[in-house]
Amino acid sequence: MLAQFLCEVALLSADCAAARASVLACCSLCLALACLRCGLWRDGSPGPSSSPEQYWTASMVQATGYSRVHLLETLRTLQRAHEDAFAELRAQRVPGAAPADGAATSRYDMLRKKFSAPRFLDVQQSPPFAPHTGGGLYRSMEDRPRHLSRSPLVKQASTPPA
């Protein structure tokens, strides 16, 4: 879902317009993996990463034909676009920050409306990639954001029958 959100953020960015659609799709997947820290597994836990292109694996190069070098420029542009979108969407969530009637709306309003539907798991709230020293994003189920706890893919704790 996050990769789809990033593709749509790229559609709203003039800087991403010059990139080929296939490169943009690859960059969206790579950045989504990096933001969610999916990959770089070493001894059962995610390893450190200083840049999102480290999540582009050899099997992805083989499947797509694009190496990290091919993706680097577009990936940086998409990362900046995601940071801008995240900052603007976060500012809109602040109470009282909604535009008044007749005021100009944000270019991200349609994305906010679309991706706040339950089926998209509130992916617009996923923070941009930041360099890290390893480890998962969440230590326990209680630490997970509300939108990840509601996921039908995450088993909910149930009480045993009496």
C-alpha positions in Angstrom: 0.0 0.0 0.0 2.8 2.4 0.8 4.4 1.8 -2.6 1.1 2.7 -4.2 0.9 5.9 -2.1 4.4 6.8 -3.1 3.5 6.3 -6.8 0.6 8.7 -6.4 2.8 11.3 -4.6 5.2 11.1 -7.5 2.4 12.0 -9.9 1.9 15.2 -8.0 5.6 16.1 -8.1 6.9 18.0 -11.1 10.5 16.8 -10.3 9.4 13.1 -10.7 7.7 13.7 -14.0 10.9 13.2 -16.1 11.4 9.7 -14.8 10.3 6.6 -16.7 7.2 4.9 -15.2 9.0 1.6 -14.6 11.9 3.4 -12.8 9.3 5.3 -10.7 7.5 2.1 -9.8 10.8 0.4 -8.8 11.8 3.5 -6.7 8.4 3.5 -5.0 8.8 -0.2 -4.0 12.4 0.4 -2.8 11.4 3.5 -0.8 8.4 1.7 0.7 10.6 -1.2 1.8 13.1 1.3 3.3 10.4 3.3 5.2 9.0 0.2 6.7 12.5 -1.4 7.2 11.5 -4.6 5.4 14.7 -6.3 4.5 18.4 -6.2 5.3 18.0 -9.1 7.6 21.1 -10.2 9.5 20.9 -12.9 12.2 17.1 -12.5 12.5 16.9 -8.8 12.8 17.0 -5.9 10.3 20.5 -4.5 9.8 21.6 -0.8 9.7 20.9 1.3 6.7 22.1 4.8 5.8 20.2 5.2 2.6 17.1 3.7 1.0 18.8 2.2 -2.1 20.4 -0.4 0.2 17.0 -2.1 0.2 17.3 -2.8 -3.5 18.5 -6.4 -3.6 20.3 -8.5 -6.2 17.1 -10.4 -6.9 15.2 -7.2 -7.6 18.0 -6.1 -10.0 17.6 -9.5 -11.8 13.8 -9.2 -11.9 13.6 -5.6 -13.1 16.9 -5.0 -14.9 17.5 -1.8 -12.9 20.5 -1.6 -10.7 20.9 0.8 -7.7 22.7 3.2 -10.0 19.7 3.4 -12.3 17.4 4.3 -9.4 19.5 6.6 -7.4 18.5 10.0 -8.8 14.8 9.2 -9.1 14.9 7.6 -5.6 16.3 10.8 -4.1 13.7 12.9 -5.9 10.9 10.6 -4.7 12.2 10.7 -1.1 12.1 14.5 -1.1 8.6 14.4 -2.5 7.5 11.9 0.2 9.0 14.1 2.9 7.1 17.2 1.5 3.9 15.3 1.3 4.3 13.8 4.8 5.0 17.3 6.3 2.0 18.8 4.5 -0.4 16.0 5.4 0.8 16.0 9.0 0.1 19.8 9.2 -3.4 19.2 8.0 -4.1 16.8 10.8 -3.5 19.5 13.4 -6.8 20.7 14.8 -7.8 24.1 13.5 -5.4 23.8 10.5 -8.1 22.9 8.0 -8.6 25.5 5.3 -11.6 27.8 5.7 -14.4 27.8 3.1 -13.1 29.3 -0.1 -9.5 28.9 0.9 -7.0 27.2 -1.4 -6.8 23.4 -0.8 -3.7 21.4 -0.6 -2.5 19.4 -3.6 -2.5 16.4 -1.4 -6.2 16.6 -0.3 -7.3 13.9 -2.7 -4.5 11.6 -1.5 -5.4 12.2 2.1 -9.1 11.4 1.4 -8.3 8.3 -0.7 -5.6 6.8 1.6 -7.4 7.4 4.8 -10.0 4.7 3.8 -9.6 1.7 6.1 -8.5 -0.6 3.2 -5.4 1.5 2.8 -4.4 1.2 6.5 -3.6 5.0 6.8 -0.4 4.7 4.9 -0.2 8.4 4.5 0.8 8.5 8.2 3.9 6.3 7.5 7.0 8.5 8.2 9.6 9.1 5.5 12.8 7.1 5.5 15.5 8.0 8.1 18.9 6.4 8.4 18.9 3.8 11.2 21.2 1.5 13.1 19.0 -1.6 12.7 16.2 -3.2 14.5 12.5 -3.2 13.7 10.3 -0.1 13.7 8.0 -1.5 16.5 9.0 -3.5 19.5 5.7 -5.0 20.3 2.0 -5.0 19.2 1.3 -2.2 21.7 3.8 0.1 20.1 2.3 -0.3 16.6 0.2 2.6 15.3 -3.5 2.1 15.3 -3.7 1.6 11.6 -1.3 -1.3 11.7 -3.0 -3.0 14.7 -6.3 -3.0 12.7 -4.8 -4.9 9.8 -6.6 -8.1 9.0 -3.1 -9.6 8.4 -2.1 -9.0 12.1 -3.6 -11.6 14.4 -5.4 -10.0 17.2 -5.0 -11.3 20.8 -7.9 -13.4 21.8 -8.9 -14.7 25.2 -9.1 -18.5 25.5 -12.6 -20.0 25.9 -13.6 -20.6 29.5 
